[in-house]
Amino acid sequence: MYEGGFHNGFFEGKGRLTTKESHVYEGDFSEGKKNGNGTMTWPSGRKYTGPWRNDLQHGIGVQYDPKQGTKMQGEWKEGKRTKWLSNPIKTKGENNKALNSQNGKRSSALPALNRR
């Protein structure tokens, strides 16, 4: 099921797509494909937030793992993760503060996402 903009019969602009497998994508569409920034949530609760190109993860994004209670920044190319760019950061409870080795302060934020 799709909720959002259309143009010339294609999904266009901001939208929300829920598949029959219960995957939910919220974000940018262009010519009927996931293009731009968006978040995909899988039935397990796992999430990817970041850039998309031609329906595939592509660029620097963040993957959330609810079972481990962590998030990690990585790089994806054409739907495949090519490398991790951060260590796991706890996202639940008091232990969600990761030590930032650059300045010795505690932070729960990942570095800013690069847009490609």
Secondary structure as GFF3:
##gff-version 3
##sequence-region A 1 116
A	DSSP	beta_strand	2	7	.	.	.	ID=ss1
A	DSSP	beta_strand	10	18	.	.	.	ID=ss2
A	DSSP	beta_strand	24	30	.	.	.	ID=ss3
A	DSSP	beta_strand	33	41	.	.	.	ID=ss4
A	DSSP	beta_strand	47	53	.	.	.	ID=ss5
A	DSSP	beta_strand	56	57	.	.	.	ID=ss6
A	DSSP	beta_strand	59	65	.	.	.	ID=ss7
A	DSSP	beta_strand	70	77	.	.	.	ID=ss8
A	DSSP	beta_strand	80	84	.	.	.	ID=ss9
A	DSSP	beta_strand	89	90	.	.	.	ID=ss10
A	DSSP	three_ten_helix	94	96	.	.	.	ID=ss11
A	DSSP	beta_strand	98	99	.	.	.	ID=ss12
A	DSSP	beta_strand	106	107	.	.	.	ID=ss13
###
